[in-house]
């Protein structure tokens, strides 16, 4: 009897992991997912602006997060939208070496 009770108690402890409640058969309800900026945005900022991870690139990401929290922009838009917002305040990224030589236009 004690072993069965211990197994029941163990089942209740793992309920948060998605197991159904043994008495009601209901699954626990998860809170709604919070909308956020797209994952990988920090890397896109570094690549787009030719920056290494550091204070400047982190500051750019923080600006976007603060604008998002104030409701000034929507979540989960394409990277180009967020990079465009940053270009408005920080200017265009420097040309890449291939672009600077005029070789980045493709096959002619």
Helices and strands as residue ranges (DSSP letters): H 2-13, G 15-17, H 41-49, H 55-69, H 79-90, H 97-100
